[in-house]
Amino acid sequence: MQNIGEKIDTSKLGCRHFNVNVTLSQLKMNVRKFVCWGATAFQADSFDKYKESKWFRFYVTGMNFKGHIYIELNGADLYNVYYCTTRGTIKDISSDIYGDMICDVIDTKIEKRPEYQF
């Protein structure tokens, strides 16, 4: 795992391959949240014949964070999410996230403010 304050090294991301389309469908479980992020510029490291990749990233413009989100699958079959500047400096990390929680975890980091009450 990489550390906050370092430049992200994509060659060290992803100890396992995962299907990016499945992860995107997990992110879009709450379409309203996903749309609010202004997610664009989707990129994966590569696809093999099964459309699997070691990591993918996209750009977001949330209220609390603007930059790249990198997602990888770790050795425990859970996701690690890196919140990086456009120049690749890691600003924050969320680790060991289950697929059904990934949308809410990212939304909390990039959109929610402490004064929000639900």
C-alpha positions in Angstrom: 0.0 0.0 0.0 1.2 3.5 -0.8 1.3 6.4 1.6 -0.3 9.9 1.8 1.9 12.6 0.5 3.8 10.4 -2.0 3.3 10.3 -5.7 1.1 7.4 -6.7 3.0 4.6 -8.4 0.6 2.8 -10.7 3.1 0.0 -11.3 2.6 -1.0 -7.6 -1.2 -0.9 -7.8 -3.4 -3.9 -7.9 -2.2 -7.3 -6.7 -5.3 -8.9 -8.3 -7.2 -8.4 -11.6 -10.8 -7.3 -11.4 -13.6 -6.5 -13.8 -13.9 -2.8 -14.1 -17.4 -3.0 -15.4 -18.5 -4.8 -12.2 -16.8 -2.1 -10.1 -18.5 0.7 -12.1 -21.9 -0.9 -11.5 -21.1 -1.0 -7.8 -20.2 2.7 -7.9 -23.5 3.5 -9.8 -25.7 1.7 -7.2 -26.7 5.2 -6.1 -26.7 7.0 -9.4 -27.5 10.4 -7.8 -24.4 10.4 -5.8 -22.2 9.2 -8.7 -23.6 11.9 -11.0 -22.9 14.6 -8.4 -19.2 13.8 -8.4 -18.9 15.0 -12.0 -16.9 11.8 -12.8 -15.1 11.9 -16.1 -11.9 10.8 -17.8 -12.1 7.1 -17.0 -8.9 5.1 -17.6 -7.8 1.6 -16.8 -4.2 0.3 -16.8 -5.1 -2.4 -19.4 -7.7 -5.0 -20.2 -7.0 -8.6 -20.7 -9.3 -10.8 -22.8 -11.8 -11.0 -19.9 -12.0 -7.2 -19.6 -10.1 -7.2 -16.3 -7.6 -4.7 -15.0 -5.4 -4.1 -12.0 -6.6 -0.6 -11.4 -8.7 2.2 -12.9 -9.1 5.9 -12.3 -11.4 8.7 -13.0 -11.5 12.4 -12.3 -14.1 14.0 -9.9 -15.1 17.5 -9.0 -16.7 17.1 -5.6 -17.3 19.8 -3.0 -14.5 18.7 -0.7 -12.2 17.1 -3.2 -11.2 17.6 -6.9 -8.8 15.2 -8.5 -8.2 11.6 -9.5 -9.7 8.6 -7.7 -7.7 5.4 -8.2 -9.3 2.1 -7.3 -7.5 -1.3 -6.9 -8.4 -4.7 -5.5 -6.2 -5.8 -2.6 -5.2 -9.3 -1.5 -8.3 -9.6 0.7 -10.7 -9.1 -2.3 -11.6 -5.7 -0.9 -11.0 -2.3 -2.6 -8.4 0.3 -1.8 -9.3 3.9 -3.0 -6.6 6.6 -3.4 -7.6 10.2 -3.6 -4.9 12.0 -5.6 -4.2 15.5 -7.1 -4.1 15.8 -10.9 -0.3 15.6 -10.5 -0.5 12.3 -8.7 0.1 13.2 -5.1 -1.9 11.0 -2.7 -4.1 13.2 -0.5 -6.1 10.5 1.3 -6.7 6.7 1.2 -9.7 4.5 2.0 -8.7 0.8 2.4 -10.5 -2.5 2.8 -13.8 -1.4 1.3 -16.5 -3.9 0.4 -18.1 -3.5 -3.1 -21.5 -2.6 -1.8 -20.0 0.2 0.3 -17.6 1.8 -2.2 -20.1 4.5 -3.5 -20.9 5.7 0.0 -17.3 5.7 1.2 -16.1 7.8 -1.8 -19.1 10.1 -1.5 -18.4 10.8 2.1 -14.8 11.7 1.3 -15.4 14.0 -1.7 -18.9 15.5 -1.1 -20.1 15.4 2.5 -19.5 18.2 4.9 -19.7 18.0 8.7 -22.7 20.3 8.8 -24.8 17.9 6.8 -27.5 16.2 8.9 -29.5 13.2 7.9 
